[in-house]
Amino acid sequence: MSDESDPIIIEPYEEKRKADPTKNQYLLYDEDFELESDPRYQPLNPGQTLRVPHYSLGVIGDWVFARNIHWLRNQFKKGVPQLNGRPLAFRYINGRAGRPERRLTLPDIERLAWALYHRGDIDGRTLQCASKILAAVAHQYGALVGEDGKKVT
């Protein structure tokens, strides 16, 4: 590789939606993402849908919060995280050995991060980093939407 390659410039997504949970406004919404079509990942509740991408708690703990699965599970043992006085709802699929497995979409993870922040389990820096990670992944999936309602390119 040449030493004289062009620099890589990473720009923030300034034009993305702004999140304000007190007004029930978020950066990401399930409708921005495609439906999961793989039969292995269909929610146990037939009235629910699952969007792509979706992740297990173990993966989320590592790459979104830089913490392990035990830390994230302990957050749920304290009680289901809440936003605006309402507990967050999650989807479950048939996991390994037929046991239910919680799956979270990017919008679910965003709301979880806000709930953990409001409960004092993460600080503002961690919330900000988590939001940037989620925005980057949403952008990769072509699902990041701006204030004007159009996809961010």
Protein Blocks (a to p, Z undefined) as FASTA:
>chain_A
ZZkbccddddddfkbccddfknopafbdfklpccdfbfklgcfblkbccddddddfklmm
mmmnopafklmmmmmmnopcdeehiacdddddddehhiacddddfklmmmmmmmmmmnop
acfklmmmmmmmmmmmmmmnopaccfkopacZZ
